[in-house]
Amino acid sequence: MIGVIGGTGLATLGEQPEHAIESADTPFGRASDVPCRFPGLPNAVFLNRHGGRHTLLPHLINYRANVWIMKNSGVDAIIAVFAVGGIARSLADGDFVLPDQLVDYTWSREHTFAGPDNFQHVDFSEPFDAGLRQTLADSASRIGVDLCDGVYGCTQGPRFESAAEISRMERDGCTVVGMTAMPEAALARELGLPYAGVCLVVNPAAGRGFASLELADMQKVVADAQPTLRRLLLEFLQLVEQ
Ligand code: HPA
């Protein structure tokens, strides 16, 4: 079973959702929403990390509850969808990126399941699962979508970055910037869930474009990319079954 965690880039997987589990409550507090299943998608469970009404800001998301509830819904791997800003000058709005690494700039988020009763230091050298990434790349090439590798820099938000912060992130090796991959990716690793993501570039990162960053402009890019993003995920869900 594949858990798809969507957000700004993808609010749902289809029509007529049914609850995959009864409640959003977990031992770590409430998840963003109740994970859903969709008719015709037998191997998928979907969760919108910003909540059903898209009201949860990135720094206020209960990532522990979200990852835990996905595991408890029977999921054995997670594909995450992210809206991001493009740092690399080669990236344009509407491009898709398959992150192969990340740098975490977040702070103060509840970021681990580890504790005195659960002593662990997980290996995180490769945050994104190679097998899932390969299947995503294969799915993209089957439907004729370009998917380039990249390094995801995760910032705290909810404000966007300063131009100097983006220049620093570029020096750090980041090619895209978003606010939600961490601690999600690390928590999935702690629960033993292979994790990979697809980024949709919705704006040039701060200082890289001509205009100031406006949510409405980003939402337009998201709306235009929905059919392609859904096709990519449906292709992926079919391919993992084979
Ligand atoms: N910065 C951080 N997060 C984002 C951006 C950005 O420019 N665009 C979409 N999510």
Residues whose N, C-alpha, C, O or C-beta is under 5 A from the ligand:
A	BS01	HPA	A83 V84 G85 F160 V177 G178 M179 A205 A206
